Amino acid sequence: MIRRAALAPLASLAAVCCLAVACSATGSGSGSGSAGAGPASSPPPRAVVLDEHAAGTTVRLRVGTSLLVRLHSTYWSAPAGSDPAVLAPDGPGGATPGGRCVPGGGCGTSQARFTATRPGTAHITAHRTTCGEARLCSPAQRRYEVTVIVAAAG
């Protein structure tokens, strides 16, 4: 039988570990709306990934940050930026088939990579009309847009 006094140090260690993991999440995850934010002493993230959950948000990046927009359906057009001087495309975007789903399910991703090249504002958009086999999207489901604000590095 384990004594309560013996469990207290383990509980404290678990709490410290959980806090460390939570604090180390820097916004490079999916849908982050504050990439590059944080204490002044921490360097900006070098890569940010956005997906459908970021739709309608504003994302803040620093010059030099890489951005991947990955939408989880091949029904989406390739994500496109509005100002290549601010957010330069890293090659052509496109669809990558994959995954297991029913035929006509749009399995795969539509994605594009960008690099924040100078301070300014750009918009990333993608469109679709089909949301499933023989199923049209509602007007609210047809457009993906994220505003990207790029600040000077450092």
C-alpha positions as a Markdown table, in Angstrom:
| # | Residue | x | y | z |
|---|---|---|---|---|
| 1 | Met | 0.0 | 0.0 | 0.0 |
| 2 | Ile | 1.3 | 3.4 | -1.0 |
| 3 | Arg | 1.3 | 6.1 | 1.7 |
| 4 | Arg | -0.1 | 9.6 | 1.0 |
| 5 | Ala | 3.1 | 11.2 | 2.0 |
| 6 | Ala | 5.0 | 9.2 | -0.6 |
| 7 | Leu | 2.6 | 10.4 | -3.3 |
| 8 | Ala | 3.0 | 14.2 | -2.6 |
| 9 | Pro | 6.4 | 14.5 | -4.3 |
| 10 | Leu | 5.1 | 12.5 | -7.3 |
| 11 | Ala | 2.1 | 14.8 | -7.6 |
| 12 | Ser | 4.4 | 17.9 | -7.5 |
| 13 | Leu | 6.6 | 16.4 | -10.1 |
| 14 | Ala | 3.7 | 15.7 | -12.4 |
| 15 | Ala | 2.4 | 19.3 | -12.0 |
| 16 | Val | 5.8 | 20.7 | -12.9 |
| 17 | Cys | 6.1 | 18.4 | -15.9 |
| 18 | Cys | 2.6 | 19.5 | -17.1 |
| 19 | Leu | 3.4 | 23.1 | -16.6 |
| 20 | Ala | 6.7 | 22.7 | -18.5 |
| 21 | Val | 5.0 | 21.1 | -21.5 |
| 22 | Ala | 2.2 | 23.7 | -21.6 |
| 23 | Cys | 4.8 | 26.5 | -21.4 |
| 24 | Ser | 6.9 | 25.0 | -24.2 |
| 25 | Ala | 4.0 | 25.1 | -26.7 |
| 26 | Thr | 5.0 | 28.1 | -28.8 |
| 27 | Gly | 2.2 | 28.6 | -31.3 |
| 28 | Ser | 3.8 | 26.4 | -34.0 |
| 29 | Gly | 0.7 | 24.2 | -33.7 |
| 30 | Ser | -2.4 | 24.1 | -35.7 |
| 31 | Gly | -4.5 | 27.3 | -35.8 |
| 32 | Ser | -2.2 | 29.4 | -33.6 |
| 33 | Gly | -3.3 | 33.0 | -33.7 |
| 34 | Ser | -0.3 | 34.5 | -31.8 |
| 35 | Ala | 2.8 | 33.0 | -33.4 |
| 36 | Gly | 5.8 | 35.1 | -32.5 |
| 37 | Ala | 4.2 | 36.5 | -29.4 |
| 38 | Gly | 5.7 | 35.8 | -26.0 |
| 39 | Pro | 8.4 | 37.1 | -23.8 |
| 40 | Ala | 10.9 | 39.5 | -25.4 |
| 41 | Ser | 13.8 | 37.1 | -24.7 |
| 42 | Ser | 12.3 | 34.2 | -26.6 |
| 43 | Pro | 13.1 | 33.9 | -30.3 |
| 44 | Pro | 10.2 | 33.8 | -32.7 |
| 45 | Pro | 9.1 | 30.4 | -34.0 |
| 46 | Arg | 10.6 | 29.4 | -37.3 |
| 47 | Ala | 7.6 | 27.6 | -38.5 |
| 48 | Val | 3.8 | 28.0 | -38.1 |
| 49 | Val | 1.1 | 25.6 | -39.3 |
| 50 | Leu | -2.5 | 26.7 | -39.9 |
| 51 | Asp | -5.6 | 24.6 | -40.7 |
| 52 | Glu | -9.3 | 25.0 | -40.9 |
| 53 | His | -9.5 | 26.1 | -37.2 |
| 54 | Ala | -7.6 | 29.3 | -38.0 |
| 55 | Ala | -10.3 | 30.5 | -40.5 |
| 56 | Gly | -11.3 | 34.1 | -39.8 |
| 57 | Thr | -8.4 | 34.8 | -37.4 |
| 58 | Thr | -5.4 | 37.1 | -37.5 |
| 59 | Val | -2.0 | 35.6 | -37.2 |
| 60 | Arg | 1.1 | 37.6 | -36.2 |
| 61 | Leu | 4.5 | 36.5 | -37.6 |
| 62 | Arg | 8.0 | 37.9 | -37.7 |
| 63 | Val | 10.1 | 38.3 | -40.8 |
| 64 | Gly | 11.8 | 34.9 | -41.6 |
| 65 | Thr | 9.0 | 32.8 | -40.2 |
| 66 | Ser | 7.8 | 29.9 | -42.4 |
| 67 | Leu | 4.1 | 29.3 | -42.7 |
| 68 | Leu | 2.3 | 26.2 | -43.8 |
| 69 | Val | -1.4 | 26.3 | -44.5 |
| 70 | Arg | -2.8 | 22.8 | -44.6 |
| 71 | Leu | -6.6 | 22.3 | -45.2 |
| 72 | His | -7.9 | 18.8 | -44.7 |
| 73 | Ser | -9.8 | 18.1 | -47.9 |
| 74 | Thr | -8.8 | 18.1 | -51.5 |
| 75 | Tyr | -11.9 | 20.0 | -52.3 |
| 76 | Trp | -10.2 | 23.2 | -51.2 |
| 77 | Ser | -8.3 | 25.3 | -53.8 |
| 78 | Ala | -4.6 | 25.7 | -53.0 |
| 79 | Pro | -4.2 | 28.4 | -50.4 |
| 80 | Ala | -3.1 | 31.7 | -52.0 |
| 81 | Gly | -1.5 | 34.8 | -50.5 |
| 82 | Ser | -2.6 | 38.4 | -51.4 |
| 83 | Asp | 0.8 | 40.1 | -51.2 |
| 84 | Pro | 3.9 | 38.1 | -52.2 |
| 85 | Ala | 6.1 | 40.9 | -51.1 |
| 86 | Val | 5.0 | 40.4 | -47.5 |
| 87 | Leu | 4.2 | 36.6 | -47.6 |
| 88 | Ala | 6.2 | 34.9 | -50.4 |
| 89 | Pro | 5.0 | 31.6 | -51.7 |
| 90 | Asp | 7.5 | 28.8 | -51.3 |
| 91 | Gly | 6.6 | 27.0 | -54.6 |
| 92 | Pro | 3.2 | 26.2 | -55.9 |
| 93 | Gly | 0.6 | 25.0 | -53.5 |
| 94 | Gly | -1.6 | 22.0 | -54.3 |
| 95 | Ala | -3.6 | 19.0 | -53.3 |
| 96 | Thr | -2.0 | 15.8 | -51.8 |
| 97 | Pro | -4.3 | 12.8 | -51.9 |
| 98 | Gly | -4.2 | 10.5 | -48.9 |
| 99 | Gly | -6.0 | 9.0 | -46.0 |
| 100 | Arg | -8.8 | 6.5 | -45.9 |
| 101 | Cys | -12.3 | 7.7 | -46.5 |
| 102 | Val | -15.3 | 6.9 | -48.7 |
| 103 | Pro | -15.0 | 7.6 | -52.4 |
| 104 | Gly | -15.8 | 11.2 | -53.1 |
| 105 | Gly | -14.8 | 12.2 | -49.6 |
| 106 | Gly | -12.0 | 14.6 | -50.6 |
| 107 | Cys | -9.3 | 12.5 | -48.8 |
| 108 | Gly | -6.1 | 14.3 | -48.5 |
| 109 | Thr | -5.0 | 17.9 | -48.0 |
| 110 | Ser | -4.7 | 21.1 | -50.0 |
| 111 | Gln | -1.7 | 23.1 | -48.8 |
| 112 | Ala | 0.8 | 25.9 | -49.5 |
| 113 | Arg | 3.9 | 27.1 | -47.9 |
| 114 | Phe | 4.9 | 30.8 | -47.4 |
| 115 | Thr | 7.8 | 32.8 | -45.9 |
| 116 | Ala | 7.2 | 36.1 | -44.2 |
| 117 | Thr | 9.6 | 38.4 | -46.1 |
| 118 | Arg | 8.9 | 41.9 | -44.9 |
| 119 | Pro | 6.6 | 43.8 | -42.5 |
| 120 | Gly | 3.1 | 44.3 | -43.7 |
| 121 | Thr | -0.3 | 42.6 | -43.9 |
| 122 | Ala | -1.4 | 39.8 | -46.3 |
| 123 | His | -4.5 | 37.6 | -46.5 |
| 124 | Ile | -4.5 | 33.9 | -47.3 |
| 125 | Thr | -7.6 | 32.5 | -49.0 |
| 126 | Ala | -8.9 | 29.3 | -50.3 |
| 127 | His | -12.2 | 28.3 | -51.8 |
| 128 | Arg | -14.4 | 25.3 | -52.3 |
| 129 | Thr | -17.9 | 24.5 | -53.6 |
| 130 | Thr | -18.2 | 20.9 | -52.7 |
| 131 | Cys | -18.2 | 19.7 | -49.0 |
| 132 | Gly | -18.6 | 16.0 | -49.7 |
| 133 | Glu | -19.8 | 13.6 | -52.4 |
| 134 | Ala | -22.6 | 15.3 | -54.2 |
| 135 | Arg | -23.0 | 17.8 | -51.4 |
| 136 | Leu | -22.6 | 21.5 | -52.0 |
| 137 | Cys | -21.1 | 23.7 | -49.3 |
| 138 | Ser | -23.2 | 26.3 | -47.6 |
| 139 | Pro | -22.0 | 29.9 | -48.3 |
| 140 | Ala | -20.3 | 30.0 | -44.9 |
| 141 | Gln | -18.3 | 26.8 | -45.7 |
| 142 | Arg | -17.0 | 28.0 | -49.1 |
| 143 | Arg | -14.3 | 30.5 | -48.2 |
| 144 | Tyr | -11.2 | 30.2 | -46.0 |
| 145 | Glu | -9.4 | 33.4 | -45.0 |
| 146 | Val | -6.7 | 34.3 | -42.5 |
| 147 | Thr | -5.1 | 37.7 | -42.1 |
| 148 | Val | -1.4 | 37.6 | -41.6 |
| 149 | Ile | 0.4 | 40.5 | -40.0 |
| 150 | Val | 4.2 | 40.4 | -40.4 |
| 151 | Ala | 6.5 | 42.4 | -38.0 |
| 152 | Ala | 10.2 | 43.0 | -38.3 |
| 153 | Ala | 12.4 | 40.3 | -36.9 |
| 154 | Gly | 13.9 | 40.6 | -33.5 |
